[in-house]
Amino acid sequence: MVTPAVARAARLASTLLSEDSPSNNVSLFDDLLTKGVRAGQIPAREKSAREWFRERAGEQTRINERSLLRQDPDRLTSRPLVGQMYMFYYDAKHKESLPYWDRFPLIFPYKKVNGGFMGINLHYLPLNYRAILMDAMYTTSNNKKYDETTRLKLNYQTLNNASKFRYFKPTVKHYLTDHVRSKFMYVYPSEWDIALFLPTERFVGARKTKVFADSRKIIKDS
């Protein structure tokens, strides 16, 4: 049986195609989720299922983020909540002096601050590190339903004090509300592992290989 959470994951998947990509890309994502469920890979429930969906998502090469944001207006919000996952467009305030920045972050906000919020942008990690950190963060979830009621109970002190979270340090970013350039697209918890490995990072100022190398160094030196 396809649960409501899986059905929502399928709707996310169906949006992730380039505007000029062939229409069979839609069925590619739908088939991915349907086959996963039929094979017993229920999203987010077990580590094996997480790995299955991450691997399939990582195989995708063409994602049009503009099309993604337009496809499902019901997902869009102006107020991101702590502990939930979002994608959005961002224009860094000090972009002229930054070595690089991500204009389409994939974030878990963890603290509201004056004028914006602090968030964990998973795009700053290479895929294997994203998987390790995400697996660790799953342990902070407030329930195991992986539906709209699920969120991560995150704060800097918790992340900084446990070695299992040590990959988080390069991901911590301060986002200013005035520099957000779109609404926030909510990612359902059942879809976290798909979004985690999709190639939606949009770094400005450096290639992702440079970003990942710097992140590895930060982790090693921490």
C-alpha positions as CSV (number, residue, x, y, z in Angstrom):
1,M,0.0,0.0,0.0
2,V,1.3,3.5,-0.9
3,T,0.9,5.6,2.2
4,P,0.1,9.4,2.2
5,A,3.8,10.1,3.0
6,V,5.0,8.1,0.0
7,A,2.4,9.8,-2.2
8,R,3.8,13.1,-1.2
9,A,7.3,11.9,-2.0
10,A,6.1,10.9,-5.4
11,R,4.7,14.4,-6.0
12,L,8.0,15.9,-5.1
13,A,9.8,13.6,-7.4
14,S,7.5,14.5,-10.3
15,T,8.5,18.1,-10.0
16,L,12.2,17.5,-10.3
17,L,12.7,17.7,-14.1
18,S,14.3,20.3,-16.3
19,E,11.9,22.4,-18.3
20,D,13.5,21.2,-21.5
21,S,13.9,17.6,-20.3
22,P,11.9,14.8,-22.0
23,S,8.5,14.0,-20.3
24,N,9.7,10.5,-19.3
25,N,11.7,12.1,-16.6
26,V,8.5,12.4,-14.6
27,S,7.9,8.7,-14.7
28,L,11.6,8.2,-13.8
29,F,11.1,9.8,-10.4
30,D,7.6,8.3,-9.9
31,D,9.0,4.8,-10.7
32,L,11.9,5.4,-8.3
33,L,9.6,5.9,-5.4
34,T,7.0,3.3,-6.4
35,K,9.7,0.6,-6.9
36,G,11.3,1.5,-3.6
37,V,8.0,1.1,-1.8
38,R,7.2,-2.1,-3.6
39,A,10.6,-3.4,-2.6
40,G,9.9,-2.6,1.0
41,Q,12.0,0.6,1.0
42,I,9.7,2.8,3.0
43,P,11.2,6.4,3.0
44,A,13.1,7.4,6.1
45,R,12.1,4.3,8.1
46,E,15.3,2.2,8.0
47,K,18.9,3.0,7.1
48,S,18.8,0.6,4.1
49,A,15.8,2.5,2.7
50,R,17.5,5.8,3.2
51,E,20.5,4.5,1.3
52,W,18.4,3.2,-1.4
53,F,16.6,6.5,-2.1
54,R,19.8,8.5,-1.7
55,E,21.6,6.4,-4.2
56,R,18.8,6.7,-6.8
57,A,18.5,10.5,-6.2
58,G,22.3,10.8,-6.6
59,E,22.1,9.3,-10.0
60,Q,20.1,12.3,-11.3
61,T,22.0,14.8,-13.3
62,R,19.6,17.5,-14.5
63,I,17.4,19.3,-11.9
64,N,15.8,22.6,-12.7
65,E,15.3,24.3,-9.4
66,R,13.0,27.1,-10.8
67,S,10.6,24.5,-12.2
68,L,10.8,22.7,-8.8
69,L,9.7,25.7,-6.9
70,R,6.8,26.4,-9.3
71,Q,5.3,23.0,-9.4
72,D,3.6,22.7,-6.0
73,P,2.4,26.0,-4.5
74,D,1.0,24.2,-1.5
75,R,4.5,23.5,-0.3
76,L,5.6,27.2,-0.4
77,T,5.8,29.2,2.8
78,S,7.2,32.5,3.9
79,R,8.0,31.3,7.5
80,P,10.3,28.4,7.8
81,L,10.0,26.4,11.0
82,V,12.9,25.2,13.1
83,G,13.8,21.5,12.5
84,Q,12.1,21.1,9.1
85,M,13.8,21.0,5.7
86,Y,13.4,23.7,3.0
87,M,14.8,24.8,-0.3
88,F,14.8,28.4,-1.4
89,Y,16.6,31.1,-3.4
90,Y,19.1,33.3,-1.6
91,D,21.3,36.3,-2.4
92,A,24.1,36.6,0.0
93,K,24.6,40.0,1.6
94,H,28.4,40.1,1.4
95,K,28.7,38.1,-1.8
96,E,31.4,40.4,-3.1
97,S,33.8,39.4,-0.3
98,L,32.7,35.8,0.2
99,P,34.9,33.1,-1.4
100,Y,31.7,31.3,-2.4
101,W,28.0,30.9,-1.4
102,D,25.0,28.8,-2.3
103,R,22.2,30.5,-4.0
104,F,19.8,27.6,-3.6
105,P,20.3,26.2,-0.1
106,L,19.0,23.0,1.3
107,I,18.5,23.8,5.0
108,F,17.3,22.8,8.4
109,P,16.7,26.0,10.3
110,Y,17.8,25.5,13.9
111,K,17.6,28.9,15.5
112,K,15.7,32.2,14.9
113,V,17.9,35.3,15.2
114,N,17.4,39.0,14.7
115,G,16.7,39.6,11.0
116,G,16.8,35.9,10.0
117,F,17.8,32.5,11.2
118,M,20.7,30.1,11.6
119,G,20.5,27.0,9.4
120,I,22.3,23.8,8.5
121,N,22.9,23.9,4.7
122,L,23.6,20.3,3.7
123,H,24.8,21.3,0.3
124,Y,28.2,22.2,1.8
125,L,29.0,18.6,2.3
126,P,30.0,15.9,-0.2
127,L,27.4,13.2,-0.5
128,N,29.0,10.7,1.8
129,Y,29.3,13.3,4.6
130,R,25.7,14.4,4.0
131,A,24.6,10.8,4.6
132,I,26.6,10.4,7.8
133,L,25.3,13.7,9.2
134,M,21.7,13.0,8.2
135,D,21.7,9.6,9.8
136,A,22.9,11.2,13.0
137,M,20.3,13.9,12.9
138,Y,17.5,11.4,12.4
139,T,18.2,10.4,16.0
140,T,16.9,13.9,17.2
141,S,13.5,13.5,15.5
142,N,10.5,14.2,17.7
143,N,8.7,11.1,16.3
144,K,9.1,8.3,13.8
145,K,6.0,9.0,11.7
146,Y,8.0,11.0,9.1
147,D,5.0,13.1,8.2
148,E,4.0,16.7,8.7
149,T,4.3,16.4,12.4
150,T,8.0,15.3,12.3
151,R,10.8,17.7,12.9
152,L,14.4,17.5,14.1
153,K,15.2,18.8,17.6
154,L,18.3,20.7,16.7
155,N,20.4,23.3,18.4
156,Y,24.1,24.3,18.1
157,Q,25.0,23.0,21.6
158,T,23.6,19.6,20.9
159,L,25.4,19.4,17.5
160,N,28.7,20.7,18.9
161,N,28.8,18.4,21.9
162,A,28.4,15.0,20.2
163,S,31.0,13.5,18.0
164,K,28.4,11.8,15.8
165,F,27.4,15.3,14.6
166,R,30.9,16.5,13.9
167,Y,30.2,16.9,10.1
168,F,27.9,19.8,10.8
169,K,30.4,22.5,11.2
170,P,30.9,23.5,7.6
171,T,27.1,23.6,7.1
172,V,26.3,26.3,9.7
173,K,25.1,29.4,7.9
174,H,23.4,32.7,8.9
175,Y,20.5,33.6,6.6
176,L,19.0,37.1,6.4
177,T,15.3,37.4,5.7
178,D,15.9,40.5,3.5
179,H,18.1,38.4,1.2
180,V,15.8,35.5,0.7
181,R,14.6,35.7,-3.0
182,S,11.8,33.2,-3.0
183,K,9.4,31.5,-0.8
184,F,10.6,28.4,1.1
185,M,9.7,25.1,-0.4
186,Y,8.9,22.6,2.4
187,V,10.3,19.2,2.0
188,Y,8.3,16.4,3.7
189,P,10.2,14.2,6.1
190,S,9.5,11.2,3.9
191,E,11.4,13.0,1.1
192,W,14.5,14.1,3.1
193,D,16.8,11.4,1.7
194,I,15.8,12.2,-1.9
195,A,16.4,15.9,-1.5
196,L,19.6,15.2,0.3
197,F,21.3,13.7,-2.7
198,L,19.7,15.6,-5.5
199,P,22.3,17.8,-7.4
200,T,20.6,21.1,-6.5
201,E,23.5,22.9,-5.0
202,R,24.2,26.2,-6.9
203,F,27.5,27.5,-5.6
204,V,28.6,31.0,-6.8
205,G,32.3,31.8,-6.7
206,A,33.7,28.2,-6.7
207,R,33.1,24.8,-8.0
208,K,31.6,22.3,-5.6
209,T,34.8,20.3,-5.6
210,K,36.5,23.3,-4.0
211,V,33.6,23.7,-1.5
212,F,33.8,20.1,-0.5
213,A,37.5,20.1,-0.1
214,D,37.3,23.1,2.2
215,S,34.5,21.4,4.2
216,R,36.6,18.3,4.6
217,K,39.5,20.4,6.0
218,I,37.2,22.2,8.5
219,I,36.0,18.8,9.7
220,K,39.5,17.4,9.9
221,D,40.8,20.4,11.8
222,S,37.8,20.6,14.2
